[in-house]
Amino acid sequence: MSYTDQQSPSKALNTASVCLLLVAGLLWLSIVASAAELETQQSDTGALEREDVARESLMSDVRAYAQRIQEMESSDGAFAPGLTEDLLGLGLALQRNGDHEQAVKVFKRGIHLSRINEGLYSRRQLSLLQGEIASHIAMGALSEADERQRYLYRVQAKTLSDVTRGQALMQHALWQRQAYEAGIGEDPFARLVNMWSLYRYALSEFAKIDGETSPTLLPPLYGMLRAQYLLSGFVGETTNGRFRTGGIYGDEESRQIAYASQSYKQGSSVIRAIYDIETAQNDGTLEDSAEMLLMLGDWQFWHGKRNEALETYGELYGELAEGEAAQQLRGELLGSPQPLPGLMGVRALPEPVDEQGGRLLLEFGVSDRGRVVNVVRLDDNVENDMKAGDVISRLKRTPFRPRIDDGLPVDTEGLRWAYDISVW
């Protein structure tokens, strides 16, 4: 062996040290990995134990209510007035445990007992009916939920008074929209008419109590405006925060055409009522005036009243010409095209997301007449092809408020919007 093939004692020691360090490192990594795996197993075990404890607690509640009901039946009979409260408790406990079928039976028995002991309509029925409806919905039994919702409405009309009746009417108006979206019944369009009427009744109830300029009137007024957008043909945002890409139901189109003139007038009146109330509260701030004009202009543009809408947008542009704050607000409101309608609860399109977070990236323009043009898809997520086609089709059909520059509508090119496909 030549001198060059021999290792010095120090070099051999270094090699051995490196080997020992590598072994120690591997042992340490193994220990860390084992500890992490043990921690994960312990975490999973802890989660399962907590679920078992929660489930046992729920079952304990079920058993306790069932025992109390049995004891009361033995002492006071099957129609004892006190049973109603315990039946409500048992139904809610079963509901929390996911046993909706049994919960419905319990709620119905409670309602029956309440009718026997307190008459056809009593406030005690309300919680039982609401519980029953919630379980029907959880099971997907929407027709049954709708039938019980109508009965709930009759009971509330007989038993509630003052502001509580207005709040109940608001809830029924929301249900009418949800039932419309679900296609429950043979005449979905009638749901929208009912939705409008219920919000109008709620408005009257609140006005009687709080006066004609109370801010409590704003929620039913906005509900009425949403109803008018729906009645005039809106397809888009739903009550669960998702967005429809398809068309309207069945023969609705001809009915909406016949309703269009009436809808336009009623919506315009609602917008002015909203403005009057907000002005009464805030002494007519610049922001209030701007929001009202923008809302009115969008309503006009949505209904094809282009000249009226451009006049309204031009008025708004002029009002926001003086001062830095006003010009900044003008840029926010009119500086870029926006899809119509843009009212929360009836938005035409979801908000765009960051390009890195979206699964669909589109580039397009908006003409001075508010039409989407030159749509180009920029992403390459092929698994979204079918959904992307639906979204692009929806985008092309959506009217936009055009960008307003120097008081006039102008073309806009090169808009890049990314979308989260999961909300469609």
Secondary structure, DSSP 8 states (H G I E B T S, - for coil): --GGGS--HHHHHHHHHHHHHHHHHHHHHHHHHHHHHHHHHHHHHHHHHHHHHHHHHHHHHHHHHHHHHHHHHHHH-TT-TTHHHHHHHHHHHHHHTT-HHHHHHHHHHHHHHHHHHH-SS-THHHHHHHHHHHHHHHTT-HHHHHHHHHHHHHHHHHH--THHHHHHHHHHHHHHHHHHHHT-SS-HHHHHHHHHHHHHHHHHHHHHHH-TT-GGGHHHHHHHHHHHHHHTT--SB-TTS-B--S---TTHHHHHHHHHHHHHHHHHHHHHHHHHHHHHHHTS-HHHHHHHHHHHHHHHHHTT-HHHHHHHHHHHHHHT-SSHHHHHHHHHHHSS-EES--STTS-SS---B-TTT-SEEEEEEE-TTS-EEEEEE----GGGHHHHHHHHHHHHHS-EE-EEETTEEE-EEEEEEEE-GGG-
